[in-house]
């Protein structure tokens, strides 16, 4: 297949492109920095300013599928400007992407669009699958708008899938990389009360779920990109400390997180007991369904 990828230089995008190239798919990238994207992915790349314009018409030539992962990182402190960038990069960017499909006259057969488990909001111990309602709060609102823009592709006859991605664990970036230094120094510990559910997934499995959604016609709408062996924040802390052979005595209380991180603290305080029901029911085989083996593999890379 010829697959158009946005967000190819991000953590998940790089893994997805590497997987697709290994399988001999032809990958085309849309990026603000096409030369950097080309050097990272080894793929042809076109310049695209997601919030300003539709992708160039020539980028769509012969495209069979789209994997859309572009979006401003949510890990920076949430000033009003940062919140605008988080929203617009996803909502307006997706709107412009679908507009480009329409203008090209060459709509792909399928679009796999990123979303996030933040869709569900802070839900305590409630078990959340793909049919669960959206929650409340900034990230929930962004995800609702984001998925609604992606859904416009269905009017063009495009099978559209929204992958609600959890916390991606990788040795080369993302949340795990940020956690390693304090844990290696013996300063790691739970965040807040520690009882909140922590929806994680190994980088190989999120790339695998993107591929699974791409090639499985039965999948349309939402699919949760999380591992089945979900744990609490306290469990995750204990497992990571054990894998590193370090203690985990410390904890960061909720009020301190709110002072340090502002409203972005909602991301680490929220409890999201998300299950990958669609992935399991449609036959996806997780490489790393449980946390301990996943961490052991990641920490030896």
Helices and strands as residue ranges (DSSP letters): E 2-6, H 11-22, E 26-31, H 34-41, E 44-47, G 57-60, E 65-68, H 80-104, E 110-116, G 117-120, E 127-128, H 138-151, G 152-156, E 159-165, E 167-170, E 173-173, H 174-184, E 189-191, E 197-198, E 200-202, H 203-215, E 221-225, E 231-232, H 233-243, E 250-252, H 254-261, G 262-264, H 265-269, E 273-274, H 277-281, H 291-299
